Amino acid sequence: MAERDDGFRRLDEPSPLESGGRERRSAERLEARAEEDLAPRGVGATIDAGLDALRARFLPCLGACIVLWIGPAWLMAYAPPEDIVAQFETGDTGADALILLGSSMVQTVLSALVQIVATVLVGLLVRGEFVGGSVSFGEALRIAFSRLVPLVLCTILVGLISIAGFLACVIPYLFVLWRLSFAPLVSAMEGLSPFESVKRSFALTQGTFLRWLGITVVSALLVTPLSGIAGAAATTEIRHAALENVAISPELYAAILWFTATLFLGVATAVAASISAAFYFDCRVRREALDLSARLDVIASTRVVGASA
């Protein structure tokens, strides 16, 4: 790159940072956005920002979610035989019923774990769309799994607090869901302990109830049809009705269900996680001016790389 005699780069010349790679794309997006785009967002703008970020990193985000859902979707598709279900429903505590109970518990735990890890992975992958400094897929995996134990402990803590709120009544339960909605993301993004993550989530969500409620409702409307289809197709009633009216074997039905459930749940999780990440970064913009810090970081990085070129 040609330089002026005084050592400064001409304004109409691209900097080394802008010459290639993921950093170039994230820097260009930050610099190209208007000031109002980096300003705090409302419900619609936050959801749009999350979906835009997902489109920008669609393949790694969707791929990660699909891979994570393969195991739970397999358990969903290859359900225990009907006679075992019947035994369990009639109160039988025999070996078959215990197998069913164990399978159900494993599926529940795996599904919850997938939701946690997928939300963190997508949040890390779309981070560059909001504040620059994009994270590669491998680095996102490393961060997510290196923080897996604190994430699980944080989720258990959030679950216990949520159960306490639910036992109290509906209003405290909604309050807990709202104020603790960022705890897993905070644990992974900021490397905090479970208790610190809960405290940090309380701080970030202060005064955001209406926006959180609106974003939660709209996000649920977007993803529920996808996850609902997968869940409904796995029920005994729908399974039997399909096998009676469509000329396919139970094994083929299970294989189709496994594939479609993995795909639908992966898409639903990616969408919900990207919207959650957008809301998280928006709250940090409002409370910490994170957008200004991102601009300064991009400018500093550009100058450092330009000076070393």
Secondary structure, 3 states (H helix, E strand, C coil): CCCCCCCCCCCCCCCHHHHCHHHHHHHHHHHHCCHHHHCCCCHHHHHHHHHHHHHHCHHHHHHHHHHHHHHHHHHHHCCCCHHHHHHHHCCCCCHHHHHHHHHHHHHHHHHHHHHHHHHHHHHHHHHHHHHCCCCCHHHHHHHHHHCHHHHHHHHHHHHHHHHHHHHHCHHHHHHHHHHCCCHHHHHHHHCCCHHHHHHHHHHHCCCCHHHHHHHHHHHHHHHHHHHHHHHHHCCHHHHHHHHHHCCCCHHHHHHHHHHHHHHHHHHHHHHHHHHHHHHHHHHHHHHHCHHHHHHHHHHHHHHHHHHHC
